[in-house]
């Protein structure tokens, strides 16, 4: 399918399909109304140490890497989910405009999410949507109850197969400064620190919203030019060792899946990083 055809379909989705769906889906409408920006304020090292002392480390989440698209992984969580499951997916978002280049027919991860769900409406029609862009570096946009109405092939789901997921929209660093060293391409110290804070911010949103099952991915490892070894390493450190997983309150995640669509280098690197985690 050409980009022009996808652009036409995107406009039809936004102007016709989603408005019709929202008429009969109060839960999806409420999700749009409750979409908002969350700003992350890193805690100090002293605060982090106090948390560790006052609250013993709880069980860490199960972590796996699968070859799948984001929404397919979320659907897999839902298939056998008890009522207390709260599922969220990471939207690898543009910090500059809602849906990235969805309306123009692009088909990266954010664009795919917008083509299959009510996410674009949440990012553009929420009461505070005018403040979302450009998104500050340590901010995310949380959209509850996003309605998924198409499958991974772009085919309409039967209404009985519709499902909902919460979405955390966050932008990775775009074209970071990379250093050539013995370990290959690595972040500059400044960019590594910023990316670590960004990952902490995502997990902080998951904690605040009571998320138990989280779908992540090779965040920023495509057109944004982030080295997958670095991104995987930062996710692993934050999930297993640092502020994002230091107390009982913060360790409520039961399971994290890294869903990576293409069977290529990113998948291999993330599988290696999380083997045995």
Helices and strands as residue ranges (DSSP letters): H 3-12, I 13-17, H 18-23, H 26-33, E 36-39, H 45-54, E 62-67, H 70-79, E 87-92, G 102-104, H 109-116, H 119-125, G 129-131, E 139-148, G 159-161, E 163-170, E 178-181, E 184-187, H 189-208, E 213-216, H 228-240, G 243-245, G 249-251, E 255-260, H 265-274
